[in-house]
Amino acid sequence: MTASNPVAVTEPLPAFAEDTATQARPSPVMSAILAKNSTAGEQLRLLASRLRTLGQERRLRTIGVVSATPGEGKTTVAIGLARAFAGRERVLLLEADLRRPAVDETLGFTPPRRGVFHHLEGGTGALVIRRLAESSRCWVLSAGEGTFSEPELLASPRMTALLESATRSFDHVVLDCPPLLTVADAVLLQDHVDGFVFVLRSRHAPREAVLRATSVLKPGAIVGTVFNDQRDIVVKYNYSYYDRAARPQKRRSRKSR
């Protein structure tokens, strides 16, 4: 799907139908990340802004979010990044981690009958998308009901058709992709995305695992990195610096002058 490596569309393009009756009920942590005034939300908006700038030099309309191993926060980052892009553009968050889908649970949705599973397995009919928030320009296409048993479907003509339809209907498509070292699914998506954002959680995956994970992608495929959950720096900066700055300064005695 990239400009340098186009993929021919040989399947009918699926349509999208919004489910306006279902509203997201994200967890308190997810709600905090999605909040406009949160620190995490601000960092994700900064990431979206930098990707927009990079997009002036190369095509960056479909962005996959990956990690080396499970548990690094890639789904959270994918949701937050999609929401950040939606400040200016129409955005679709597409769930591509079909072995362990987590988007519906994270956002408090009930899995739809016609999601990504339905389309890849040959289903017909419009795919159900839900709005992330009532006033947002961000929609979610989750895995939906089904069981993923054929990884090759991620590189199939039906996946090509799905992403082609998505890029025609939305300004940006953010894909929540599988971890790179667990399965080969994310590698199969390389020709369908314009670039990857790599999520790295502090004190989680060993350095060797990170290097091995990034090596399976094509050169230049990673367009950004998110260093996640680095609490040491945040705590030290927020509490040590600001507490010190807010603390009233003692007047020095005449002897010490």
Secondary structure, DSSP 4 states (H G I P E B T S, - for coil): --SSS-----SPPPPEEE-TT------HHHHHHHSTTSHHHHHHHHHHHHHHHHTTTS--SEEEEEESSTTSSHHHHHHHHHHHHTTTS-EEEEE---SS--HHHHHTPPPPSSSHHHHHTT--SPEEEEESSTT-SEEEE---SS----GGGGGSHHHHHHHHHHHHH-SEEEEEPPPTTT-SHHHHTGGG-SEEEEEEETTTS-HHHHHHHHHTSPTT-EEEEEEE--HHHHHIIIIIIHHHHHSPPPPPPGGG-
